[in-house]
Amino acid sequence: MTNTPESLPNPNLHRTRIKICGLTREEDVDAAVAAGADAIGFVMYPPSPRYVSPERAAELARRLPPFVTPVLLFVNASAADIASACALIPNALLQFHGDETPQDCLQPGRPFLRAARIPLDENPAPGSARFDLLKYAHDYSAAQAILLDAHVEGYGGGGKTFNWSLLPPNVNAHLVLSGGLTPANVTDGILQVRPRCKTLAVDVSSGVEISKEIKSADKIRQFVAAVRAADAQI
């Protein structure tokens, strides 16, 4: 039987998109691009050790080739600060990690990701409601995707991994898996979470670092290879 174009497998149907976040150095941006990252994240939150100014983010973003997306991560930033950063990096995707409402996320008029803070405690205290990802995805349905990160003190996942098996079995949204991902566990994370959503991407920061702010080109390559290993199993 001769394969027609319609019968050939589509290698991109289950391709997991990859974002490397918290980059501060030219060599790390170049390493992420060379390894095959789809997006590069710049942290616009001054208390973070991975913070870069909008001007610095713009410098780094100019190194990106076509079809690699810069992503600007904000935490409860003012509308003026967001607008200033967007003016410097006009092709950036936005990522909201704080207490932003759906209207706050829409206000800049840019495509955005919305972070959901998934509790680490599998048994909430009496009287406390369990986090409702289905309602959250509905409330932020204008987001390009919902990014799943561990809920720790402060903002960001702190390199912590939540229990992926407790996620709802069918989330009507594109998801980005984050929080404590490493080259050692990302394959398992993808295999567990991808069947639960429309599409799945992954986002890594501390899992490919030598130390805060400093990425490892070897770990980035290992991470990308582990993601592709998961794709091959779908």
C-alpha positions in Angstrom: 0.0 0.0 0.0 1.4 3.4 -1.0 1.3 6.1 1.7 -0.7 9.1 0.7 0.0 12.5 2.4 -3.2 12.0 4.3 -2.1 8.6 5.7 1.5 9.5 6.7 2.0 10.1 10.4 2.3 13.7 11.4 5.5 14.1 13.5 4.4 17.5 14.8 1.0 16.3 16.1 2.4 15.4 19.5 5.4 17.7 19.6 5.8 19.2 23.0 6.7 22.9 22.9 9.6 23.9 25.2 10.1 27.2 27.1 13.4 27.9 28.9 12.7 30.6 31.5 14.8 32.9 33.7 17.5 33.6 31.2 19.9 36.5 32.0 23.0 35.8 29.8 23.7 35.8 26.1 25.4 32.4 26.2 22.3 30.9 27.9 19.9 32.3 25.3 22.2 30.9 22.5 22.3 27.5 24.2 18.6 27.3 24.5 18.0 28.3 20.9 20.7 25.8 19.7 19.0 23.0 21.7 15.7 23.6 20.1 13.7 25.7 22.5 10.5 27.3 21.2 10.3 30.1 23.7 12.7 32.0 26.0 11.4 33.5 29.2 12.6 36.8 30.8 11.6 37.6 34.4 10.2 41.1 34.9 9.7 40.7 38.6 12.4 42.6 40.5 12.5 40.5 43.7 13.5 37.4 41.6 17.2 36.5 41.4 16.6 35.9 37.7 15.2 39.4 37.1 16.3 41.4 34.1 15.3 44.9 33.3 13.1 45.5 30.2 16.1 47.0 28.5 18.3 44.0 29.2 15.5 41.6 28.1 15.3 43.5 24.8 19.0 43.1 24.3 18.7 39.4 24.8 15.6 39.0 22.8 17.3 40.5 19.8 19.5 37.3 19.6 16.4 35.2 19.0 15.9 33.8 15.5 12.5 33.8 13.8 9.9 31.5 15.4 11.5 31.5 18.8 9.2 33.5 21.0 10.3 35.9 23.8 8.1 35.6 26.9 7.9 38.4 29.6 6.9 37.1 33.0 5.1 39.6 35.3 4.0 39.5 38.9 1.3 42.1 39.8 3.1 44.7 37.6 1.5 48.0 36.9 -0.1 48.7 33.5 2.6 51.3 32.8 5.4 48.9 33.5 3.9 46.2 31.3 3.3 48.7 28.5 6.9 50.0 28.7 8.3 46.4 28.4 6.0 45.6 25.6 7.2 48.7 23.7 10.7 47.4 23.9 9.9 43.8 22.9 6.9 44.1 20.6 6.7 40.5 19.6 6.7 39.1 23.2 4.1 36.8 24.7 3.1 37.8 28.3 3.0 35.5 31.3 1.1 36.5 34.4 2.2 34.9 37.7 0.6 37.0 40.4 -2.9 37.9 41.4 -4.0 39.3 38.1 -7.7 39.1 37.2 -8.9 38.0 33.8 -9.4 41.7 33.0 -5.9 42.6 34.1 -4.5 40.0 31.7 -6.5 41.3 28.8 -5.7 44.9 29.4 -2.3 45.0 27.6 -4.0 43.6 24.4 -1.3 40.9 24.0 -1.5 37.1 23.9 -0.8 35.8 27.3 -0.2 32.7 29.5 -1.8 32.6 33.0 0.0 30.7 35.8 -2.1 28.5 38.0 -0.6 27.8 41.4 -1.3 24.2 42.2 -1.2 23.3 45.9 1.6 21.0 47.1 -0.7 19.8 50.0 -2.8 17.0 48.6 -5.1 17.1 51.6 -6.3 20.7 52.2 -7.1 21.8 55.7 -10.7 21.4 56.9 -12.8 24.2 55.5 -10.4 24.9 52.7 -11.5 24.4 49.1 -9.4 22.3 46.8 -8.0 24.3 43.9 -10.4 24.0 41.0 -8.4 23.9 37.8 -11.4 23.5 35.6 -13.0 26.7 36.9 -9.6 28.5 36.7 -9.2 27.5 33.0 -12.7 28.7 32.3 -12.2 32.0 34.1 -9.0 32.6 32.1 -10.3 31.1 28.8 -8.8 34.0 26.9 -5.3 32.8 27.8 -3.3 31.0 25.1 -2.5 28.4 27.8 -2.7 27.8 31.6 0.7 27.3 33.1 0.7 24.8 36.0 3.2 25.7 38.7 3.6 24.6 42.4 2.0 26.9 45.0 4.8 27.9 47.4 5.3 30.9 49.6 5.9 34.0 47.4 5.6 33.7 43.7 6.9 31.1 41.4 7.2 27.4 42.0 10.5 27.4 43.8 11.7 24.3 41.9 8.9 22.3 43.6 7.0 19.5 41.8 3.3 19.0 42.5 1.4 15.7 42.2 0.6 15.5 38.5 -1.8 12.5 39.1 -4.2 14.7 41.0 -4.9 17.0 38.0 -8.4 16.6 36.5 -8.6 13.9 33.8 -10.0 16.3 31.1 -9.1 20.0 31.1 -10.5 21.9 28.2 -7.4 24.1 27.7 -3.9 24.2 26.4 -1.6 23.5 29.4 2.1 24.3 30.1 3.6 22.0 32.7 6.1 23.7 35.1 7.4 23.4 38.6 10.4 21.3 39.5 10.9 19.9 36.0 14.3 18.4 35.3 15.9 16.2 32.5 15.2 13.2 34.9 11.4 13.7 35.4 10.1 15.7 32.4 9.4 12.6 30.3 7.2 11.2 33.0 5.5 14.5 33.5 4.6 14.8 29.8 3.3 11.2 29.7 1.1 11.8 32.7 -0.3 15.2 31.9 -0.6 15.3 28.1 -3.7 13.0 28.0 -5.5 15.4 30.3 -5.6 18.5 28.1 -5.8 19.9 24.5 -2.1 20.2 24.0 0.9 20.3 26.4 4.0 22.4 26.6 6.7 22.4 29.2 8.5 25.3 31.0 11.8 24.9 32.9 14.1 27.2 34.9 15.9 25.9 37.9 16.0 22.3 36.5 18.6 23.4 33.9 20.7 25.6 36.1 24.2 25.3 37.6 23.2 28.0 40.1 20.5 30.8 40.2 20.7 32.9 37.0 23.3 30.6 35.4 22.0 27.9 33.0 23.9 24.8 31.9 24.0 24.2 28.2 24.4 20.5 28.9 21.3 20.4 31.1 19.3 22.3 28.5 20.3 19.7 25.8 19.5 16.9 28.2 16.1 18.4 29.0 15.2 18.9 25.3 16.3 15.3 24.6 14.1 14.0 27.4 11.1 15.9 26.0 11.6 14.4 22.6 11.9 11.0 24.2 8.4 11.5 25.7 7.1 12.6 22.3 8.4 9.4 20.7 6.3 7.4 23.1 3.0 9.0 22.3 
